Amino acid sequence: MKSRFAIAGAVVLVTLMYAPGTAQEPDARAVLQAALKAMGGENLRSVQYSGNEGYVAAVGQNYNPAMDWPAPRITAYMRTIDYEARSSREEYGLTTSGAGAGGPVGGGNAPAITTPIVGEQRRNWNVRENVAWNLDGTNVVPQPALAEVRQLEIWLTPHGCLKAALAPGANPIAIERTEQNKGRIVAVSFVALGKYRVQCSMNSKNLVERVQTWLPNPVVGDLYHELVYGDYKDFNGVMFPTNFHAHHDLDDDLEGQGVNVSGGHNSFGLTVSNLRVNVSDAAPAIPDAARTAKVQPVQVSVQKIANGVYYMGGGTHASIAVEFRDHITVFDAPLNEERSLAVIREIKRLVPNKPIRYVVSSHHHWDHLGGLRAYVASENLTVVVQQNNLPYYAEVLWIRPWTLQPDRLALFPPEEVSEGYTFEAVGQKFVLSDGTRTMEIYNVQGLQHAQGMLIAYLPQEKLVMEADLFTPPAQGAPMPTMVTASHRTFYNNVQRLNLDVTTIAPIHGGRTFPWAEFAKFVTSGKPATN
């Protein structure tokens, strides 16, 4: 456990690395060259490492904010990196069945597996130069928005960080210090890809033990990213770690002390069993579909689903705007600032003379939380949250540093945010009403997907708004073949609350759906199994 002072100290530490201040500091390039020689990397052009023990966590998807990230187990893993071609191909399978599926030691447990994997899920993620894509079987799925981060990850690997720090423009600097439980280490700080500050630490044997950096994130701002390498083995003259361990975000859970309640931390673990060096055809060819793909601008499509109720779709996630007599209430603020600002503009076009006064945040998962700060900065409104998640929302709206890619809230924080007047906490039920329209907000009980899930119900319209409980199939497509735990919990809560529902307005799926069809599916469908 760490105090807020320790967290601030971590940020200061990274800042201090920018400018060493004593004459006794080692020569950074000499340190890097010595490490590259000791690790057998001077003539290393490519590597391919593999293993079948480990986990890949779902970052931002923990059951409650104080728990670690849920971590499906790796069934088989292989990564091929070509340093000269600036390419990476990462192939692995995941499952939530069997030992280790509940998350790494000290972290997430069974309820935190937010999306059970039936059988094995295969991933094939690629990047070469500034082009990124996935392979779904033989189908190319361009990923232009992920190209830079995937390229950066090449240079966070043990040999990659040394090569990147020696590259033109990296401007490496070094310090020597004693670290807790590690003795004397030499840390080199450098700039990767012209913008990311990276620290690469070597032990007394000149082996890379730790690589650290910070990434911009729409929820927590400056997201800490750390990779720890251990148990080195000599693979035919190349020293390579057989234990990989990665962290996303700070392990600073101080629940109950009123400081901080974020517990998500462990994001990746792998036991390496085999290494090949300078493999032929290490770099994948760039598919034409990926080469020409561009990041698409945010699109907001509007469906009027009831009088004064608007479904703000057009992407993977939607929001729902509800017009009251003198204000607007929005259900869910997903993804990021860009998405929320586009939705806000569209709401003001639809209802130009009413302020957005409330945002009901369905739950704390990052894909549903990433656009919330934009509403707070632009509208200075009240955020309705489930009371158990309130400390975490207070943290992400105010405490975290936002130096890498400041959003509007970081640049223009309203006084009410800093003084804590931003929230309305929901226990089991909260009602918004203006005498003409009523919105009932309920906490979903018994849900395995996330703690503190809120749904919103409009009694007059007989309409329920929900996130992640049910995603309707595409128009004309059949219903899912399996009834999940989330489906059943959603149905049971509507029955428990005695809500008279005719229409579901889901955040995922792009359209509303008849309650009667969903109820028939749940009561007659086949239960899903992991």
C-alpha positions, 0 to 999 in steps of 0.5 A: 500500500502507498500513500498519496505522497508516494504516488506524487513522488513517483511522478516527481521521480520521472520528472527529475530524470529529465535533467540529471544534476551531479557530475558523478552520473554515468555516461548514458551511451556507454551504459547502453552499449555495455548492456547491449553487449552483455545481453548479446544484442549487438547483432540482434535483428529479430527475436521470436519468444513463446510460452504457454503460461501466463495471463493477459488482463482486461485493463479497465474492466475490474469488478470493482475499482479496488480489485485488480484487472481480471486476467484470462489465462494464456493457452499459447503465446508467441511474439515475433519482433523485427527491430530493423523493420520496426514490426511486431506480430503477437499471437496468443489464445485466451481462456477463462476456464482452468487455473489462473482464470480469476486473475493474477495473485493478489488481484482479481478473482472470479467475479472480476471476469467481466466477459467469460470466454467460451472455449478459446479466444484467439488474437493476432495483433500486428504492427509494422512502421506506422500501420497496425492491424489484427487478423481474424482468421484470414480477415484483415481488421485495420487498427489505425488508432493503435499503431503508435502504441503498438510501435512503442511496445516494440521499444519497451522490450528488453533489447528494444529499449536499449536500441531505442535509447541509442537511436538518433533523437533519443537523448539518453541520460543516466543516473545510478542509485540504490532501489529497494530490494534491488541494490545498485542499478543504473537507470537510463531515461530517453525519448521514444518515438519523439514524445514518450519518456521511457526509463530503462533500468539495468542491474549490476550484470548489465541486464535490463530489469525494468522499463517504465513509461507513461501513456495518455488515457481518457480515464486516468490521464497519465497512465503508468505502464511498467514492464519487469523482466527477470529470470534471465537465461542464455539462449545461444549467446543472447540473454533473455528474460524467462519471466515477463510481468507488466503493470498498467496503472498504479498499485495504490489501493487505500480503500477505507482511508479516504485517499484512493481506491484504485486497485487495477495493476497487474496487466500481463504475465508470461513464462518464456519457454523458447527464444529464436533469434534473427529468424527469417521472414520476421516482419509481416507484410503490410496488407493493403487494407491496413496501409490505406486505413485512416482513423475515422472521425466521430459520427453521432447518429440520432434516433428519437425513441420517445417524446423528448428521448434521443438515442445518440448512436453512431459508434460502438457505444451510445448515450441516451439524452432525456429532455426534462422541463428545464434541463437534459439528463444524459445516460452514460458518457462512454469512450473519450472526450472526442465522443462526448463533445460530439454528443454534446454538440448534437444534443444542443442542436436538438434542444438548444435552450436547455442545459445538460444538468445530469449525467447518469454513469452506468458503471466504472469500466473505462470504456463507459467512463472515458467521456465523463470528464468532458461533460463535467468540464463543458457543462459543470453538471452533476454526475449520478453514480452508485455510492460504492463507486463514488471514491473512484469517480472522485479520483479520476475526475480530480486527483490524477495528473494529466500532463501528457495530453490534457483534456478540458477538465485538466485545463479548465477545472470548475471550482465545484469539482475541486471542492467535491460538489460534483456527485449525486450518490445512489444507494438502491434507488434515486429519482429525477423528476420535474413534475412532467417527467420522471426517471428512476435510477436503480442499482442492479443487484447480484451482477457479476459483471461490475459492482454498482451498475445503474439502470435508468427507467422512464415509467411513462415511456416504459423504457429501460436504459442499460449498459453491458447487460444485453446487446441486441443482435444486428437488425435481421440477425438471430438472437444469441445462442446462449443466455449469459449471467448478465442477461439473467441478472438484468431480467431478474432485476426488472422483475424484482423492481416490478418495472413495466418495461416495453423497450430496452435502450442499450448502450451497445448494439446501436438500436432499441429492442423489445422487452418481450423478445428479450424476456422470451429469450431469457426464459427459454434460452440455453444458459451459457457456460465458460 
